[in-house]
Amino acid sequence: MTHDPHCLFCKIAQGQIPSRKVYEDDQIYAFHDIHPWAPVHFLMIPKAHIPSLAQVEGQHEALLGRMMTLVPKLALQEGCNPYPEGGWRVVTNTGAEGGQEVHHLHIHVMGGPRPWFKG
């Protein structure tokens, strides 16, 4: 597994920077956003350093599949209301024009009663 010693999210996944953990396994780490846009807002990251969705390759297919199948479980666990009346939003910003601020692949999961601050 590759890490970038200068990457904020690599440091969070390795426990070098504190976070409010939502979930962790051998490949994935999820934690609450420090500036939430919605009543429920957490990030899910691979522990391996992948700079963005633009660098995802075939070898990452199973990892991304695991991440996406975790979303409903974790969204409900963290307080999102069930589908279809409830729900959540999944956002992945890619590159400067896509609004990516931290260059480590991450998925925002946001939900809860509207209106939200942003989004």
N, C-alpha and C positions, 0 to 999 in steps of 0.2 A: 504494500500500500504506500503510495507516494504522499508526501506532505510538503508544504511550502513553509519554511520556518518564519516567514514574514507575513503569512496569511492570517488574518483575524479569525476566520472560521476554522482553519486548521487548529489554531491555538484553543478555540472554544471546544472543539471536538476532542482534543487531547487533555482537556481539563486544566490548561494553563491560564485560562481566563474564565472566571465564574459565569454561569448562566443558570437559568431556571429550566431544568430538564423536563421535557415532555416524554421522550422515548429515547432508548439507546439499544443497539445491538452491535454485532461485530462490524457492520458496514455503514450504518446509518445513525445519525444523531439528530434529534429534534429538540428545539428549545423555544421559549417565549421570546417574541420580538421585544426589544427594549423601548421601542416607540410604536406601540400598537395603533393600527388604523381602524380596528374593529374590536368589539367586545372579546372575541377570540381571535388571536393572531399569533401564530407560531411559525417558525422556519424549520424546514427539514433539509439536511445536507448529507451528502455522502462523506464518509470519513476520509476517503481518498481525495486528494486535491485534483479536481477537475475545474478549470477556470470558468467555464460557462456552458450553456447548452450547445453553443457553437462547436465545442470540442468533443461532444458526445459521439461515440463510435459504436459499432456493433458489439464490442466487448462489454459495453455498459447497459445493454438491453435488459438483462435480468435485474440489475440494480435499480434502474429506473422503474421497471415493472413493480418491484417490491415497494419502492417509495410510493408509487401511485396507489397500490392496494392498501397501504397503511393509512392513507389520507382519511377515508371514511371512519375507520376505527378511532384514530386519534382526534379527529374533528368532534366526534360525538363524546369521546372521553373528556375533552377540554371544554365542553359546554355548548357546542353547536346543536341546534334543534334538528330532528330527523327530517329527511326528505319525505314528501315533497313540499310541505309547508315551510320547513326550515331550510337548511342547506349551508353552503360555504362556497368560497371562491378559492381557486388555485391559480397562483400567478408565478411565472418565472421570467424575470427580467434578464435580457441578454444583450451585452454590449452597452456602450455609452448611449447610443440612440434609443435603446430599449429600456434605459433607466437603471442599468445595473451599477451598483455602487461598490459592492464587495465582489471581487473577482474570484469567487469560489461558487460553483453551482449551488443554488439554493431555491427551494420552493416555498413560497409564502402560502399559508393556509389561513384564510380569514372568514369569520362567520359571526353569527349572533344577530340579535334583533337590529333592524335598520332604524334610523339612518346611521351610517358609519361616518366617521370623521373624514375619510377619503375613500375613493373607489366607487 
